Amino acid sequence: MKADVINFDAGSAGEIDLADDVFGLEPRADLLQRVVRWQLAKRQAGTHKTKTRSEVSYAYKKIYRQKGTGGARHGGKGVSQFRHGGTTKGPVVRSHAHELPKKVRALGLKHALSAKAAAGELIIIDTASMEEAKTAKLRQSLTKLGLDKVLFIDGAEVNENFARAARNLENVDVLPSQGANVYDILRRNKLVLTKAAVEALEARLK
């Protein structure tokens, strides 16, 4: 499939051929959901923790005699029914990560790229570089292109001045091609790829 290439002045910079098996698939929501869920679960801290009966700061002495009080039978005061007692079956520190086959992850990335292309939210630019790291100048260029919430993906390396200029802009992300992932692609309104990024992604996903 053919796609127009533009520059930062919104001028035409030719055309580029996009691989149909990477950018021309019919997007599957179920596949995208699986990959996003895998990504978010993998980065979840899992540090939630409640104290059990053996961990609360209480003595283990029996609080009153077993019989003759007219009350329920109790041992220590650290049980869950008492105030400041331990929690029964509460959350513990654990990893939320789960396995997802590499082929499914790669296919999910293809469908994310295809979804952006099908929705008209994919823009191809010739290069993403700046002579000076000027945030104001980059903001002007983005306004001219009508870009607000956007993800830029470059080739193997990102231009340092461009990355520094974009660092102070809200809702603007910059990634190298190796860092391209489904979640970051879907969470932004527009996806901007350089020609180097297109070549790298097609080589990665072949």
C-alpha positions as CSV (number, residue, x, y, z in Angstrom):
1,M,0.0,0.0,0.0
2,K,1.2,3.5,-0.8
3,A,1.4,6.3,1.8
4,D,2.4,10.0,1.5
5,V,5.5,11.3,3.2
6,I,5.6,14.8,4.6
7,N,8.2,17.0,6.4
8,F,7.9,19.2,9.4
9,D,6.7,22.1,7.3
10,A,3.7,20.0,6.2
11,G,5.1,19.9,2.7
12,S,5.2,16.8,0.5
13,A,8.3,14.6,0.6
14,G,7.2,11.9,-1.8
15,E,5.6,8.5,-1.2
16,I,6.6,5.2,0.5
17,D,5.4,1.6,0.1
18,L,4.0,0.1,3.3
19,A,4.0,-3.7,3.6
20,D,0.4,-5.0,3.6
21,D,1.3,-7.8,6.1
22,V,2.4,-5.1,8.6
23,F,0.2,-2.1,7.9
24,G,-2.7,-3.5,5.9
25,L,-4.2,-6.1,8.3
26,E,-7.8,-6.1,9.5
27,P,-7.4,-5.0,13.2
28,R,-8.5,-7.5,15.8
29,A,-9.6,-5.9,19.1
30,D,-9.2,-9.2,21.0
31,L,-5.6,-9.6,20.0
32,L,-4.8,-6.0,20.9
33,Q,-6.5,-6.5,24.3
34,R,-4.4,-9.5,25.0
35,V,-1.1,-7.7,24.3
36,V,-2.1,-4.6,26.2
37,R,-3.2,-6.7,29.2
38,W,0.2,-8.6,29.1
39,Q,2.1,-5.3,29.0
40,L,0.3,-3.7,31.9
41,A,0.4,-6.9,34.0
42,K,4.1,-7.2,33.4
43,R,4.9,-3.6,34.7
44,Q,2.5,-3.9,37.7
45,A,4.5,-3.6,40.9
46,G,2.7,-6.3,42.9
47,T,4.0,-4.8,46.2
48,H,0.6,-4.8,47.9
49,K,0.7,-6.5,51.2
50,T,-1.4,-6.9,54.4
51,K,-0.2,-8.3,57.7
52,T,-1.3,-11.7,58.7
53,R,-2.1,-12.8,62.3
54,S,1.6,-13.8,62.8
55,E,2.9,-10.4,61.7
56,V,0.7,-7.9,63.7
57,S,2.2,-6.4,66.9
58,Y,0.3,-8.3,69.5
59,A,1.2,-10.7,72.3
60,Y,0.1,-14.2,71.8
61,K,-1.2,-14.6,75.4
62,K,-4.8,-15.9,75.7
63,I,-6.9,-12.8,76.4
64,Y,-9.2,-14.4,79.0
65,R,-10.0,-17.9,80.3
66,Q,-11.7,-20.4,78.0
67,K,-14.9,-21.0,80.1
68,G,-17.1,-19.1,82.5
69,T,-17.0,-15.6,81.0
70,G,-20.2,-15.8,79.0
71,G,-18.3,-14.7,75.9
72,A,-17.0,-16.4,72.8
73,R,-13.8,-18.5,73.1
74,H,-10.7,-16.6,72.0
75,G,-7.0,-17.1,72.0
76,G,-4.7,-14.2,71.0
77,K,-6.0,-10.8,70.1
78,G,-4.2,-10.7,66.7
79,V,-7.0,-12.5,64.9
80,S,-9.0,-10.8,62.1
81,Q,-12.2,-10.1,64.1
82,F,-10.4,-7.8,66.5
83,R,-9.4,-4.2,65.8
84,H,-5.7,-4.0,64.6
85,G,-5.8,-7.8,64.1
86,G,-4.2,-9.6,61.1
87,T,-5.9,-9.9,57.7
88,T,-7.1,-13.3,56.6
89,K,-6.3,-14.2,53.0
90,G,-5.2,-10.6,52.1
91,P,-3.0,-9.6,49.2
92,V,0.7,-10.7,49.3
93,V,3.7,-9.5,47.3
94,R,3.7,-11.3,44.0
95,S,4.4,-10.8,40.3
96,H,1.4,-10.2,38.1
97,A,3.3,-11.1,34.9
98,H,2.0,-13.9,32.7
99,E,3.4,-15.5,29.6
100,L,2.4,-14.5,26.0
101,P,4.0,-16.2,23.0
102,K,6.4,-14.1,20.9
103,K,4.3,-14.7,17.8
104,V,1.2,-13.2,19.5
105,R,3.2,-10.2,20.6
106,A,4.5,-9.6,17.1
107,L,1.1,-10.1,15.6
108,G,-0.4,-7.6,18.1
109,L,2.1,-5.0,17.1
110,K,1.2,-5.5,13.4
111,H,-2.5,-5.1,14.3
112,A,-1.8,-1.9,16.2
113,L,0.1,-0.4,13.3
114,S,-2.7,-1.6,10.9
115,A,-5.4,-0.1,13.2
116,K,-3.7,3.3,13.1
117,A,-3.3,3.1,9.3
118,A,-7.0,2.1,8.9
119,A,-8.2,4.9,11.1
120,G,-6.2,7.5,9.2
121,E,-4.1,8.2,12.3
122,L,-0.8,7.2,10.8
123,I,1.6,9.9,9.5
124,I,4.9,9.2,7.7
125,I,7.6,11.9,7.9
126,D,11.0,11.9,6.2
127,T,13.1,12.6,9.3
128,A,12.6,13.5,13.0
129,S,15.6,15.7,13.8
130,M,16.4,19.2,14.9
131,E,19.6,21.3,14.8
132,E,18.8,22.7,18.3
133,A,16.8,21.3,21.1
134,K,14.1,24.0,21.1
135,T,10.8,23.0,22.6
136,A,9.0,26.1,21.4
137,K,10.1,25.4,17.8
138,L,8.9,21.8,18.0
139,R,5.6,22.9,19.4
140,Q,5.1,25.3,16.5
141,S,5.8,22.4,14.0
142,L,3.3,20.1,15.8
143,T,0.6,22.8,15.7
144,K,1.2,23.3,12.0
145,L,0.8,19.6,11.5
146,G,-2.3,19.5,13.7
147,L,-0.7,17.0,16.1
148,D,-1.6,17.0,19.8
149,K,-1.4,13.6,21.5
150,V,1.2,11.9,19.4
151,L,3.8,9.2,19.5
152,F,6.9,9.5,17.3
153,I,8.9,6.4,16.4
154,D,12.2,6.8,14.7
155,G,14.8,4.3,13.5
156,A,17.4,2.5,15.5
157,E,18.4,5.7,17.3
158,V,16.4,8.8,18.2
159,N,17.8,12.3,17.4
160,E,19.0,13.6,20.7
161,N,18.0,17.2,20.1
162,F,14.5,16.1,18.9
163,A,14.1,13.9,22.0
164,R,15.2,16.7,24.3
165,A,12.8,19.2,22.7
166,A,9.9,16.8,23.0
167,R,10.6,15.9,26.6
168,N,8.9,19.0,27.9
169,L,5.8,18.6,25.8
170,E,2.8,16.9,27.4
171,N,1.3,13.9,25.6
172,V,4.2,13.7,23.2
173,D,6.3,10.5,23.3
174,V,9.4,9.6,21.3
175,L,10.7,6.0,20.9
176,P,13.2,4.2,18.8
177,S,11.9,1.5,16.6
178,Q,13.0,-1.2,19.0
179,G,10.8,0.3,21.7
180,A,7.7,0.3,19.6
181,N,4.9,-1.4,21.5
182,V,1.1,-1.8,21.3
183,Y,0.1,0.1,24.5
184,D,2.0,3.3,23.6
185,I,0.8,3.2,20.0
186,L,-2.9,2.9,21.0
187,R,-2.8,5.4,23.9
188,R,-2.0,8.3,21.5
189,N,-4.3,9.9,19.0
190,K,-1.7,10.0,16.2
191,L,1.3,7.8,15.3
192,V,4.2,9.4,13.4
193,L,6.8,7.2,11.8
194,T,9.9,8.2,10.1
195,K,11.0,6.4,6.9
196,A,13.8,4.8,8.9
197,A,11.2,3.6,11.4
198,V,9.1,2.0,8.7
199,E,12.0,0.1,7.3
200,A,13.1,-1.0,10.8
201,L,9.6,-2.1,11.8
202,E,9.0,-4.0,8.6
203,A,12.4,-5.8,9.0
204,R,11.5,-6.6,12.7
205,L,8.1,-8.0,11.9
206,K,8.8,-9.9,8.7
